[in-house]
């Protein structure tokens, strides 16, 4: 074995002494004291230590160590003590009070179904009966939602869906489907008036059936036949709210449907919308736009590729229902053209998503589209295109 030289030993000694010095300094440095936990005493006498996150419409979200996030009704809580300040929105709070941030804020205690807010300054202590409490949120969350503008990559929620099928027999067949849906609402909390909403959606379905070549009974070679399906859709929309229920919008959409002989359809438009129904379980949005639409078809009987330049409108309705066992969404749209009344189309999509495990879910859905004005081509093209889709969905949520 080769011995270390004296200079190497000296360098090693200096390095070892340096590491010991850093370790001693780190050990001697004052350790950051953990924050005092929030405490909940339940009606049955059990005591929970952890972090009080928020309360919405009578349900408290509390994080308690190994138990994870707990949903507890206010009626099951006997006492509460928080170490951090919170803001309390009463049932009587007006929109202007919420937007201006003029709300009771401070540490919270609860006793005898009375929530007491202890401000940090020498302000009047607010005592609020639990029956009058609608929302309790952290002061940091309130300040961020009221005064902070989201960055482009912040606040997005959505899902990604994928499915596939493969058949190998006399014929070979495969189909793949995929979809991505993104949405960003500002503010991200439901108890503040919505300012804007941005959405992007993409769906794709591609399949191929191959009938191999063969020799018939007379010895004649019958060539192979390949049948293809290719349907792609992308849309984007931006909503700007000027009241709690009414908004203006700008939207665009791109469609390719090989089955309908449609190479590319482009839509660019803007209009108004109205949220007819909005609860924590369901929402209905009605929209109307004025738009420019361009259609380019793959081929016609004469071999030409005609373009249609249209001025028209889209009238649509979106419905969403959120229940514990599933989420149902439906979108209906009717697209009309004023300079060619025959060039109208309609579309309906439905989806059912069943949560299975954590962020994974099983989904089924349909997509039915009708295109009325299609140039004559061979083989003849059907006006209607229907898809039934099954797949696995992964949901993701922003930590904003």
Buried (B, 14 or more C-beta within 10 A) or exposed (E): EEEEEEEEEEEEEEEEEEEEEEEEEEEEEEEEEEEEBBBBBEEEEEEBEBBBBBBBEEEBBBBBEEEEEBEBEBEEBBBBBBEBBBBBBBEEBEEEEBEEBEBBBBBBBBEEEEBBBBBEEEEEEBEBEBEEBBBBBBBEBBEBBBEEEBEEEBBBBBBBBBBEEEEEEEEBBBBBBBBBBBBBBBBBBBBBEBBBBBBBBBBBBBBBBBBEEEEEEEEEEEEEEEEEBEBBBBBBBBBEBEEEBEBEBBBBBBBBBBBBBBBBBBBEBBBBBEBEEBEEEEBBBBBBBEBEBEBBBBBBEEEEEEEBEBEBBBBBBBBBBBEEEBBBBBBBBBBBBEEBEEBBBBBBBBBBBEBEEEEEBBBBBBBBBBBBBBBEBEEEBEEEBEBEBEBBBEBEEBEB
